[in-house]
Amino acid sequence: MLVAENNKINGSSIESSESSIIEERVNKFTQRVDSLIKGYVDEKAMYTVREPTEIYESSKSRVYDGGKRLRPAIALAAFQAFSQDENPKPVIPWMYFVEAKHGGYLDIDDVMDKSLLRHNKPTTFKQLTDKYGKKGEYLAMLIGMKNSEAMSSVALHDGQNNEWDKDTTSFMLWL
């Protein structure tokens, strides 16, 4: 048995070795979620850079820069808990859908609030208004709408091709 300091988590004591095992598993799971989303985006070539490059590069960075990935992680965990299928392919469009939609809403929120930083990094709004002035504000809003609507629609279409049932599709459209 390992001798270790006790840590308090949610009011109960656990060994620090157990805590590091949990942290390691969470990190591994998060890396898998991140890898699945990036693989999906690359496979679909969703962010192939065209003119104006800022729109495509900024849209892609919102998805590639990660974050906590809480929403897609919950989607994957639920799939693993309730599906007998070991292959996560059917849930990947849903994982991307919630991440793109959320990221798009963050960009729109940053424009509305005129936010300069998000997670200690310049927001899309800040970067584009610094470069283009008022036009950058419109570009940032367009990027938010692109991620929240257009890109999530691609994932919705893929989900239907993966035979999502009518209730799932209706729920996704409601979002």
Number of C-alpha atoms within 10 A of each C-alpha: 3 8 8 11 11 14 15 12 9 6 7 8 12 14 15 16 15 14 16 11 12 12 12 12 12 13 12 12 15 19 15 14 25 23 13 21 25 17 13 18 20 12 9 12 10 14 18 13 13 10 8 9 12 18 22 18 15 23 27 20 14 22 23 14 9 16 13 10 18 14 17 24 20 13 18 21 15 12 18 15 9 8 11 8 10 8 11 13 13 18 22 23 26 23 24 28 26 21 25 28 22 19 23 28 20 19 27 24 15 22 23 12 10 14 15 16 14 12 7 7 10 13 22 31 30 21 19 21 20 13 11 13 13 11 12 20 23 17 21 27 21 17 28 30 20 20 28 24 16 16 20 24 19 15 23 21 13 17 22 15 10 14 11 16 10 10 9 15 15 11 9 17 11 7 7
